[in-house]
Every structure is written in structure tokens, then in C-alpha cells.
Amino acid sequence: MAGLIERYRDRLPFGPDDPVVSLQEGSTPLVYACHISERVGAQVWLKIEGANPTGSFKDRGMTCAVSAAVREGASAVICASTGNTAASAAAYAARAGLRGAVIVPEGKIATGKLAQALMHGARVIALRGNFDQALELVRELAQRHPIALVNSVNPFRLEGQKTAAFEILEEIGTIDALCIPVGNAGNITAYWKGFQEWEPGGALPQMRGFQAAGAAPLVHGAPVERPETVASAIRIGNPARWEEAIAAMRDSRGGVEAVTDEQILDAYRFLASQEGVFCEPASAASVAGLLAYGAPEGAERIVCVLTGHGLKDPQTALEQAGSVIPCEADLASVERAIYDGS
């Protein structure tokens, strides 16, 4: 299967002879959600971005950002991250033979993401601060040193991430609304870019962004100094793509709303137990928002973006799931364990 740049080269800023760093990202499942559809009274699909090579949507942008870095002669890449960008940047840097460095908020990164970044050989720096401080520092570093910054402030990241919108339109055609988690706000900006570029003048969906209540600067209209939420991937208080995201929601007649951690975790468990889809908590914000606020008026076809795989954050999963049942090694005991209380 071809990676994104090969599939969509005519819609991306890469020539036929440009270097391509790919793990055959993209082409992720678009799964019809029967139970969610029934609850909201509309047809709802789940765009499962956790099926990308490193388990999150970040791979779409990273193939483009790292390919461009190689084309421009960079010897290293750097990023600030709450986890998924770190994992993806580390993997694509390893694939390209570049040095990778990531700065993460100390104690605020999910175990699965930290393990990925370390295993891919990146230099992982735990900052005694939050993501917004980390991003400010890496931007300064990139100005001082010959190193490629691969956060979503890099325009090549948006170029790659817009291809998810292409895939939705190719598979099911026009939709009425897109529900998506919002952290640094690059992804909602990229989807809107993709929808606009696919067929200029065609029908466009409402962009519905959802932030965690403890990290909802776009909802409040002001940065959040100390963002807090169980959804670590969107624990960001001052989004880098603030203005572009607001424009996307405004121009699409959409909007941004906040969902509580309780609502996020309810959606997280519902997706796993009812739809059979295991995503990380931040991903569930899109479904939490749809369930909390309902389908937009007149919307019949909706896509919820699930940005990362559930195995990214195994600790939260274990805290939210049922317990393991101890059992003796005989048939009667196993039968009791399976059927008692069912």
C-alpha cells in the first residue's frame, strides 16, 4: 500500500524526485457506528486514526514534515509534545536516519507514548513545565540551530493531515459535520483545508471542535495557564493554530464546545464496550461532544475523528475497565468465573 505522499502527490507540495520518508501511513478505517447513530439520530462514522503506524493521526503530518526536512538538508528534528507527536517524530526521524529530540511535560505523558519515543531512539527531555512552555522553547531552538521543527506550526504537518479529509470524501462522499478533538488546533485546521481543496465550490461540512473542560482556551476565548484533563493529548492551554481553527469553525458554521472529563471517559468506555473501538481518552472527546450536544440541526451524515489508539494510555484503560478475575485451574471454577453474576 502506498503512503500519503505517493497517493496524493498531486495535492501535496512534493515533486516526483523529492525524497519521501514513509511508513505507509494513512488509509485508516472509516467505521459505521451503529449505537452512536441510534443515540443521536444521524448516520455516524468513526475515522480511526489510531490505525496509523505509530498509533495516531500525527503520522500523516510527520511523513510530510520529515520528508521536507530531508529535502532541505536537516540533520535532526525536534518537537514539543504531550506524547503522540513525540512518538511519531521519533519514528520518522529513525526511518530517515536523522537525530530526533522531543521535549515533553514532566510526568504528563502517557506511558505508551513515552515508551515509543524512547524505543525509536529519540532524546527525550522531561521539562518541568507544560506543553505551551515546551513549544516556546523548541521554537527558539529551531531559530538558533540547524534543526527542523516538526510541530504543527510546521506547514508541512497540515499538508499531510489534510489527507484524512480526502479519504473521508473518497469513501463516503459529502458529509454534514465533522466532530474532532481540539488541542493544539492543527488537526481541525488541516481537515478544513482538505475539505476546501478537494472540490472547490463543493458542499462543506460543519467543523465541530471539542476541548476538555479543564483545557478549553478556544471555548473561553483566553489561554489557560495550567490546563488539566485526563485527556493528556489535548492538555494544551494556548493552541498554536488558534486563529486558523477559529476561522475554520466560523466559516463552516460550526463551533467549539467543552466536554468534562466525566463525559470524555463515558464516551471512551462506550466506544470500547458498544462499538468495539478502543481509542485514547482525548480521541473520545469528539464522541463525547456529539453525545452531549447532539447532532447539528439538519445534519444527517457525521464523522467523528478518533485521533489515537487506546494502547497509547494503558494506565487510564486499566483504571476504567473491570478487574481481572482470579480462578483455580479446574473446569467448575472456570465455569463459575465465566457465568456467575452474568
Backbone hydrogen bonds in HBPLUS format (Angstrom, degrees):
<---DONOR---> <-ACCEPTOR-->    atom                        ^
c    i                          cat <-CA-CA->   ^        H-A-AA   ^      H-
h    n   atom  resd res      DA  || num        DHA   H-A  angle D-A-AA Bond
n    s   type  num  typ     dist DA aas  dist angle  dist       angle   num
A0007-ARG N   A0003-GLY O   3.03 MM   4  6.22 157.4  2.08 151.7 158.8     1
A0008-TYR N   A0004-LEU O   2.85 MM   4  5.90 163.2  1.88 157.2 160.7     2
A0011-ARG N   A0008-TYR O   2.80 MM   3  5.35 156.9  1.85 120.0 128.0     3
A0012-LEU N   A0009-ARG O   3.19 MM   3  4.98 167.1  2.21 103.0 106.5     4
A0014-PHE N   A0012-LEU O   2.87 MM   2  5.66 140.1  2.03 100.5  91.5     5
A0018-ASP N   A0015-GLY O   3.25 MM   3  5.37 167.0  2.27 109.8 113.6     6
A0048-ILE N   A0029-PRO O   2.96 MM  19  5.49 158.6  2.00 157.7 164.0     7
A0031-VAL N   A0046-LEU O   2.91 MM  15  5.06 152.6  1.98 147.3 143.7     8
A0046-LEU N   A0031-VAL O   2.67 MM  15  5.06 154.9  1.74 142.0 150.5     9
A0033-ALA N   A0044-VAL O   2.82 MM  11  5.59 176.6  1.82 157.6 158.4    10
A0037-SER N   A0033-ALA O   2.95 MM   4  5.95 158.7  2.00 149.4 156.3    11
A0038-GLU N   A0034-CYS O   3.04 MM   4  6.26 154.0  2.11 144.9 151.5    12
A0039-ARG N   A0035-HIS O   3.08 MM   4  6.32 153.8  2.15 143.3 150.1    13
A0040-VAL N   A0036-ILE O   3.02 MM   4  6.27 154.9  2.08 156.9 162.2    14
A0041-GLY N   A0037-SER O   2.89 MM   4  5.69 128.1  2.16 143.8 155.2    15
A0042-ALA N   A0037-SER O   3.31 MM   5  5.17 146.6  2.43 134.4 140.9    16
A0043-GLN N   A0300-GLU O   2.79 MM 257  5.83 158.1  1.84 155.0 153.8    17
A0302-ILE N   A0043-GLN O   2.80 MM 259  6.11 166.8  1.82 169.0 173.5    18
A0045-TRP N   A0302-ILE O   2.87 MM 257  6.33 155.7  1.93 153.6 161.5    19
A0304-CYS N   A0045-TRP O   2.82 MM 259  6.21 164.9  1.85 165.2 167.4    20
A0047-LYS N   A0304-CYS O   2.93 MM 257  6.19 163.1  1.95 150.2 155.7    21
A0306-LEU N   A0047-LYS O   2.96 MM 259  5.85 173.2  1.97 150.4 151.8    22
A0051-ALA N   A0048-ILE O   3.34 MM   3  6.13 164.4  2.36 115.5 118.5    23
A0049-GLU N   A0306-LEU O   2.92 MM 257  5.81 143.8  2.05 154.7 166.4    24
A0052-ASN N   A0049-GLU O   3.19 MM   3  5.81 162.3  2.22 118.9 119.7    25
A0055-GLY N   A0052-ASN O   2.87 MM   3  5.01 155.0  1.93 112.3 120.3    26
A0309-HIS N   A0055-GLY O   2.93 MM 254  5.34 155.0  1.99 158.4 159.9    27
A0057-PHE N   A0307-THR O   2.96 MM 250  5.42 142.1  2.10 155.7 163.2    28
A0060-ARG N   A0057-PHE O   3.02 MM   3  5.86 151.5  2.10 125.6 131.4    29
A0062-MET N   A0058-LYS O   2.95 MM   4  6.10 153.3  2.02 150.9 159.7    30
A0063-THR N   A0059-ASP O   3.11 MM   4  6.08 158.5  2.15 146.9 147.9    31
A0065-ALA N   A0061-GLY O   2.90 MM   4  6.14 164.3  1.92 153.1 158.3    32
A0066-VAL N   A0062-MET O   2.89 MM   4  5.77 169.9  1.90 149.7 152.8    33
A0067-SER N   A0063-THR O   3.13 MM   4  5.91 147.7  2.24 127.1 136.6    34
A0068-ALA N   A0064-CYS O   2.95 MM   4  6.04 158.6  2.00 146.1 151.8    35
A0069-ALA N   A0065-ALA O   3.01 MM   4  6.20 145.0  2.13 135.0 145.1    36
A0070-VAL N   A0066-VAL O   2.96 MM   4  6.22 155.8  2.02 148.9 153.8    37
A0071-ARG N   A0067-SER O   2.98 MM   4  6.23 160.5  2.01 146.9 152.7    38
A0072-GLU N   A0068-ALA O   2.93 MM   4  6.12 143.7  2.06 143.1 152.5    39
A0074-ALA N   A0069-ALA O   2.92 MM   5  5.28 162.9  1.95 157.9 153.2    40
A0073-GLY N   A0070-VAL O   3.05 MM   3  5.10 161.0  2.09 105.1 110.9    41
A0099-ARG N   A0075-SER O   3.25 MM  24  6.55 170.5  2.26 143.9 141.6    42
A0148-ALA N   A0076-ALA O   3.01 MM  72  6.32 166.9  2.03 151.3 147.1    43
A0077-VAL N   A0099-ARG O   2.88 MM  22  6.35 151.9  1.96 156.5 163.8    44
A0101-ALA N   A0077-VAL O   3.01 MM  24  6.39 147.6  2.11 149.4 159.6    45
A0078-ILE N   A0148-ALA O   2.89 MM  70  6.19 151.1  1.97 158.8 159.2    46
A0150-VAL N   A0078-ILE O   3.04 MM  72  6.20 165.3  2.06 164.9 168.7    47
A0079-CYS N   A0101-ALA O   3.17 MM  22  6.75 138.1  2.35 146.0 158.1    48
A0103-ILE N   A0079-CYS O   2.92 MM  24  6.38 155.3  1.98 152.8 160.8    49
A0081-SER N   A0103-ILE O   2.96 MM  22  6.24 146.3  2.08 161.4 160.9    50
A0087-ALA N   A0083-GLY O   3.08 MM   4  6.34 160.0  2.12 152.0 156.5    51
A0088-SER N   A0084-ASN O   3.01 MM   4  6.18 166.1  2.03 151.0 154.7    52
A0089-ALA N   A0085-THR O   2.78 MM   4  5.83 169.8  1.79 154.7 158.3    53
A0090-ALA N   A0086-ALA O   2.98 MM   4  5.99 160.4  2.02 145.8 151.5    54
A0091-ALA N   A0087-ALA O   3.08 MM   4  6.25 154.7  2.15 141.9 148.6    55
A0092-TYR N   A0088-SER O   2.97 MM   4  6.20 170.6  1.98 160.3 162.0    56
A0093-ALA N   A0089-ALA O   2.88 MM   4  5.89 149.9  1.97 145.1 153.9    57
A0094-ALA N   A0090-ALA O   3.01 MM   4  6.13 155.4  2.07 140.6 147.1    58
A0095-ARG N   A0091-ALA O   2.95 MM   4  6.21 155.2  2.01 144.9 152.2    59
A0096-ALA N   A0092-TYR O   2.99 MM   4  6.11 143.4  2.12 137.1 146.1    60
A0097-GLY N   A0093-ALA O   2.94 MM   4  6.01 116.8  2.35 138.5 154.4    61
A0098-LEU N   A0093-ALA O   2.84 MM   5  4.88 158.7  1.89 149.8 148.7    62
A0097-GLY N   A0094-ALA O   3.19 MM   3  5.08 146.8  2.31  96.2 106.0    63
A0123-ARG N   A0100-GLY O   2.83 MM  23  6.21 165.3  1.85 148.8 150.0    64
A0102-VAL N   A0123-ARG O   2.93 MM  21  6.25 162.7  1.96 154.5 157.1    65
A0125-ILE N   A0102-VAL O   2.85 MM  23  6.16 166.8  1.86 164.8 169.2    66
A0104-VAL N   A0125-ILE O   2.90 MM  21  6.23 160.7  1.93 160.7 167.0    67
A0127-LEU N   A0104-VAL O   2.73 MM  23  5.87 160.0  1.77 162.2 167.0    68
A0108-LYS N   A0105-PRO O   3.10 MM   3  5.39 163.1  2.13 134.0 132.3    69
A0106-GLU N   A0127-LEU O   2.77 MM  21  5.16 170.9  1.78 146.4 143.2    70
A0114-LEU N   A0110-ALA O   3.14 MM   4  6.43 162.5  2.18 157.6 162.9    71
A0115-ALA N   A0111-THR O   2.95 MM   4  6.12 164.3  1.98 156.7 160.8    72
A0112-GLY N   A0312-LYS O   3.13 MM 200  4.42 121.8  2.48 134.4 137.8    73
A0116-GLN N   A0112-GLY O   3.17 MM   4  6.34 153.2  2.25 138.4 145.0    74
A0117-ALA N   A0113-LYS O   3.12 MM   4  6.41 169.6  2.13 154.7 155.8    75
A0118-LEU N   A0114-LEU O   3.09 MM   4  6.28 163.8  2.12 153.1 157.5    76
A0119-MET N   A0115-ALA O   2.91 MM   4  6.02 162.0  1.94 150.0 155.6    77
A0120-HIS N   A0116-GLN O   3.00 MM   4  6.18 150.1  2.09 153.8 161.0    78
A0122-ALA N   A0117-ALA O   3.23 MM   5  5.78 152.9  2.30 171.7 163.6    79
A0121-GLY N   A0118-LEU O   3.00 MM   3  5.27 156.5  2.06 107.0 114.1    80
A0134-ALA N   A0130-ASN O   3.10 MM   4  6.41 154.8  2.16 147.7 155.5    81
A0135-LEU N   A0131-PHE O   2.84 MM   4  6.15 157.1  1.89 159.4 164.8    82
A0136-GLU N   A0132-ASP O   3.18 MM   4  6.36 156.5  2.23 139.9 145.8    83
A0137-LEU N   A0133-GLN O   3.10 MM   4  6.35 154.2  2.16 146.5 153.0    84
A0138-VAL N   A0134-ALA O   3.02 MM   4  6.32 160.9  2.05 153.7 158.1    85
A0139-ARG N   A0135-LEU O   3.07 MM   4  6.18 151.7  2.15 147.2 154.5    86
A0140-GLU N   A0136-GLU O   3.27 MM   4  6.51 151.3  2.36 139.8 146.6    87
A0141-LEU N   A0137-LEU O   2.94 MM   4  6.25 156.5  2.00 148.9 155.9    88
A0142-ALA N   A0138-VAL O   2.93 MM   4  6.07 158.4  1.98 145.5 150.4    89
A0143-GLN N   A0139-ARG O   3.29 MM   4  6.49 136.1  2.49 134.5 144.8    90
A0143-GLN N   A0140-GLU O   3.15 MM   3  5.19 131.1  2.40  95.6 108.7    91
A0144-ARG N   A0140-GLU O   3.16 MM   4  6.44 136.7  2.36 141.7 153.2    92
A0144-ARG N   A0141-LEU O   3.05 MM   3  5.12 129.3  2.31  97.1 110.8    93
A0145-HIS N   A0141-LEU O   2.93 MM   4  6.01 143.9  2.07 156.2 165.2    94
A0147-ILE N   A0145-HIS O   2.81 MM   2  5.54 134.9  2.01 108.8  94.3    95
A0154-ASN N   A0151-ASN O   2.90 MM   3  5.75 165.2  1.92 124.8 129.9    96
A0157-ARG N   A0154-ASN O   3.01 MM   3  5.65 147.4  2.12 117.8 126.4    97
A0159-GLU N   A0155-PRO O   3.25 MM   4  6.57 151.6  2.34 142.9 150.9    98
A0160-GLY N   A0156-PHE O   3.18 MM   4  6.45 155.6  2.24 146.7 150.6    99
A0161-GLN N   A0157-ARG O   3.01 MM   4  6.26 164.4  2.03 152.9 157.7   100
A0162-LYS N   A0158-LEU O   2.96 MM   4  5.97 142.1  2.10 147.9 154.8   101
A0163-THR N   A0160-GLY O   3.21 MM   3  5.81 157.3  2.26 112.9 119.2   102
A0164-ALA N   A0161-GLN O   3.29 MM   3  6.04 165.8  2.31 118.2 121.3   103
A0165-ALA N   A0162-LYS O   3.06 MM   3  5.65 135.9  2.26 113.0 122.7   104
A0167-GLU N   A0163-THR O   3.01 MM   4  6.35 156.0  2.07 149.0 153.9   105
A0168-ILE N   A0164-ALA O   3.13 MM   4  6.42 155.9  2.19 146.0 151.7   106
A0169-LEU N   A0165-ALA O   3.10 MM   4  6.35 167.9  2.12 155.2 157.5   107
A0170-GLU N   A0166-PHE O   2.89 MM   4  6.12 153.1  1.96 151.8 160.1   108
A0171-GLU N   A0167-GLU O   2.99 MM   4  6.09 151.1  2.08 145.8 152.8   109
A0172-ILE N   A0168-ILE O   2.96 MM   4  6.06 177.0  1.96 162.7 163.1   110
A0173-GLY N   A0169-LEU O   3.06 MM   4  4.24 132.3  2.29 107.9 117.6   111
A0176-ASP N   A0301-ARG O   2.76 MM 125  5.31 154.6  1.82 144.3 153.2   112
A0206-GLN N   A0176-ASP O   2.88 MM  30  6.20 167.4  1.90 136.2 133.8   113
A0177-ALA N   A0301-ARG O   3.35 MM 124  6.78 147.0  2.46 150.7 153.6   114
A0303-VAL N   A0177-ALA O   3.10 MM 126  6.56 156.5  2.16 151.9 158.1   115
A0178-LEU N   A0206-GLN O   2.82 MM  28  6.18 156.7  1.87 174.2 176.7   116
A0208-ARG N   A0178-LEU O   2.80 MM  30  5.86 171.3  1.80 170.3 169.8   117
A0179-CYS N   A0303-VAL O   2.84 MM 124  6.21 165.1  1.87 156.9 162.0   118
A0305-VAL N   A0179-CYS O   2.92 MM 126  6.28 164.8  1.95 169.3 172.4   119
A0180-ILE N   A0208-ARG O   3.01 MM  28  6.35 154.5  2.07 162.1 165.0   120
A0210-PHE N   A0180-ILE O   2.99 MM  30  6.20 147.1  2.10 152.8 155.7   121
A0182-VAL N   A0210-PHE O   2.90 MM  28  5.61 145.8  2.02 145.6 140.9   122
A0241-ARG N   A0184-ASN O   3.18 MM  57  6.30 166.5  2.20 167.0 170.1   123
A0190-ALA N   A0186-GLY O   2.90 MM   4  6.10 149.0  1.99 143.7 152.6   124
A0191-TYR N   A0187-ASN O   2.90 MM   4  6.18 163.6  1.93 157.6 160.6   125
A0192-TRP N   A0188-ILE O   3.19 MM   4  6.28 165.1  2.21 142.6 146.6   126
A0193-LYS N   A0189-THR O   3.08 MM   4  6.29 153.4  2.15 141.9 149.4   127
A0194-GLY N   A0190-ALA O   2.91 MM   4  6.20 155.7  1.97 151.0 157.6   128
A0195-PHE N   A0191-TYR O   2.88 MM   4  6.19 163.3  1.90 159.7 163.2   129
A0196-GLN N   A0192-TRP O   3.03 MM   4  6.18 161.3  2.07 148.7 153.7   130
A0197-GLU N   A0193-LYS O   3.03 MM   4  6.17 150.5  2.12 145.4 153.4   131
A0198-TRP N   A0194-GLY O   3.05 MM   4  6.07 142.5  2.20 150.1 158.0   132
A0202-GLY N   A0199-GLU O   2.74 MM   3  5.37 150.6  1.82 153.3 154.8   133
A0255-GLY N   A0207-MET O   3.13 MM  48  6.62 151.7  2.21 147.3 152.1   134
A0209-GLY N   A0255-GLY O   2.90 MM  46  6.25 155.2  1.96 158.3 161.6   135
A0257-GLU N   A0209-GLY O   3.03 MM  48  6.51 152.1  2.11 152.2 157.6   136
A0211-GLN N   A0257-GLU O   2.96 MM  46  6.36 160.6  2.00 156.4 162.3   137
A0259-VAL N   A0211-GLN O   2.87 MM  48  6.27 150.3  1.96 159.6 168.9   138
A0215-ALA N   A0212-ALA O   2.83 MM   3  5.20 162.2  1.87 118.7 124.2   139
A0213-ALA N   A0259-VAL O   2.81 MM  46  5.30 146.0  1.92 141.4 139.5   140
A0228-GLU N   A0214-GLY O   3.02 MM  14  4.95 158.4  2.07 120.0 123.7   141
A0220-HIS N   A0216-ALA O   3.10 MM   4  6.37 161.2  2.14 154.6 159.6   142
A0221-GLY N   A0217-PRO O   2.72 MM   4  5.63 130.8  1.96 141.3 154.2   143
A0222-ALA N   A0217-PRO O   3.20 MM   5  5.16 131.4  2.45 137.1 143.7   144
A0224-VAL N   A0237-GLY O   2.87 MM  13  4.36 157.7  1.92 122.7 129.3   145
A0232-SER N   A0230-VAL O   3.01 MM   2  5.61 126.2  2.31 108.4  92.8   146
A0234-ILE N   A0231-ALA O   3.03 MM   3  5.92 159.9  2.08 128.3 133.4   147
A0235-ARG N   A0232-SER O   3.19 MM   3  4.99 163.7  2.22 109.9 108.3   148
A0245-ALA N   A0241-ARG O   2.95 MM   4  6.04 159.9  1.99 156.6 162.4   149
A0246-ILE N   A0242-TRP O   3.03 MM   4  6.27 164.3  2.06 156.3 160.5   150
A0247-ALA N   A0243-GLU O   2.97 MM   4  6.16 156.3  2.03 145.7 152.5   151
A0248-ALA N   A0244-GLU O   2.93 MM   4  6.17 152.0  2.01 144.4 151.8   152
A0249-MET N   A0245-ALA O   3.04 MM   4  6.33 162.2  2.07 153.5 157.0   153
A0250-ARG N   A0246-ILE O   2.88 MM   4  6.02 159.7  1.92 149.3 155.8   154
A0251-ASP N   A0247-ALA O   2.79 MM   4  5.79 169.5  1.80 151.9 155.5   155
A0252-SER N   A0248-ALA O   3.11 MM   4  6.03 135.2  2.32 134.3 144.7   156
A0254-GLY N   A0249-MET O   2.73 MM   5  4.64 146.6  1.84 157.5 158.0   157
A0253-ARG N   A0250-ARG O   3.16 MM   3  5.22 162.7  2.19 106.5 111.3   158
A0264-ILE N   A0260-THR O   2.93 MM   4  6.25 156.6  1.99 152.0 159.0   159
A0265-LEU N   A0261-ASP O   2.87 MM   4  6.08 164.1  1.90 153.2 156.7   160
A0266-ASP N   A0262-GLU O   2.93 MM   4  6.09 150.9  2.02 144.6 153.0   161
A0267-ALA N   A0263-GLN O   3.06 MM   4  6.23 161.1  2.10 145.6 150.0   162
A0268-TYR N   A0264-ILE O   2.88 MM   4  6.06 150.7  1.96 145.1 154.5   163
A0269-ARG N   A0265-LEU O   2.97 MM   4  6.15 161.4  2.01 148.2 151.0   164
A0270-PHE N   A0266-ASP O   2.91 MM   4  6.08 157.2  1.97 145.1 152.6   165
A0271-LEU N   A0267-ALA O   2.88 MM   4  6.00 163.6  1.90 151.4 154.7   166
A0272-ALA N   A0268-TYR O   3.34 MM   4  6.52 159.4  2.38 140.0 145.1   167
A0273-SER N   A0269-ARG O   2.87 MM   4  6.00 170.8  1.88 159.0 161.7   168
A0274-GLN N   A0270-PHE O   2.81 MM   4  5.46 156.5  1.87 147.7 153.2   169
A0275-GLU N   A0271-LEU O   3.10 MM   4  4.95 134.8  2.32 112.0 125.2   170
A0277-VAL N   A0271-LEU O   3.00 MM   6  5.38 165.2  2.02 133.9 130.8   171
A0310-GLY N   A0278-PHE O   3.06 MM  32  4.95 148.0  2.17 118.7 110.9   172
A0280-GLU N   A0308-GLY O   3.02 MM  28  5.59 155.7  2.08 127.5 129.3   173
A0283-SER N   A0280-GLU O   3.00 MM   3  5.48 126.1  2.30 113.7 127.0   174
A0284-ALA N   A0281-PRO O   3.00 MM   3  5.27 126.3  2.30 103.7 117.3   175
A0285-ALA N   A0282-ALA O   3.11 MM   3  5.49 159.8  2.15 109.1 115.5   176
A0286-SER N   A0283-SER O   3.35 MM   3  6.35 158.2  2.40 124.7 126.1   177
A0288-ALA N   A0284-ALA O   2.79 MM   4  5.99 161.9  1.82 156.9 163.3   178
A0289-GLY N   A0285-ALA O   2.91 MM   4  5.95 154.9  1.97 141.8 147.4   179
A0290-LEU N   A0286-SER O   3.16 MM   4  6.39 155.4  2.23 137.4 144.0   180
A0291-LEU N   A0287-VAL O   2.87 MM   4  6.09 164.7  1.89 156.7 160.3   181
A0292-ALA N   A0288-ALA O   2.90 MM   4  5.97 151.2  1.98 143.5 152.0   182
A0293-TYR N   A0289-GLY O   2.89 MM   4  5.87 165.7  1.91 151.8 155.2   183
A0294-GLY N   A0290-LEU O   2.77 MM   4  5.04 133.9  1.98 131.7 141.5   184
A0299-ALA N   A0296-PRO O   2.96 MM   3  5.40 165.4  1.98 137.4 138.5   185
A0312-LYS N   A0309-HIS O   3.13 MM   3  5.75 163.1  2.16 116.2 120.9   186
A0313-ASP N   A0310-GLY O   3.17 MM   3  5.99 161.4  2.20 121.8 124.9   187
A0317-ALA N   A0313-ASP O   3.41 MM   4  6.72 160.4  2.45 147.9 153.5   188
A0318-LEU N   A0314-PRO O   2.98 MM   4  6.22 159.7  2.02 152.5 156.8   189
A0319-GLU N   A0315-GLN O   3.05 MM   4  6.29 149.4  2.14 145.4 154.0   190
A0320-GLN N   A0316-THR O   3.03 MM   4  6.20 137.3  2.22 144.5 155.2   191
A0320-GLN N   A0317-ALA O   3.17 MM   3  5.19 130.7  2.42  95.8 108.6   192
A0321-ALA N   A0317-ALA O   2.95 MM   4  5.96 133.4  2.17 149.5 160.9   193
A0334-VAL N   A0330-ASP O   3.07 MM   4  6.35 156.4  2.13 152.3 159.7   194
A0335-GLU N   A0331-LEU O   2.85 MM   4  6.09 159.8  1.89 154.9 160.5   195
A0336-ARG N   A0332-ALA O   2.97 MM   4  6.24 158.8  2.02 148.4 153.7   196
A0337-ALA N   A0333-SER O   2.93 MM   4  6.13 158.2  1.98 145.9 152.2   197
A0338-ILE N   A0334-VAL O   2.96 MM   4  6.18 148.3  2.06 147.2 155.3   198
A0339-TYR N   A0335-GLU O   2.89 MM   4  5.99 170.3  1.90 155.7 158.5   199
A0340-ASP N   A0336-ARG O   2.87 MM   4  5.13 156.0  1.92 135.5 142.1   200
A0342-SER N   A0339-TYR O   3.14 MM   3  5.36 160.9  2.18 128.5 127.1   201
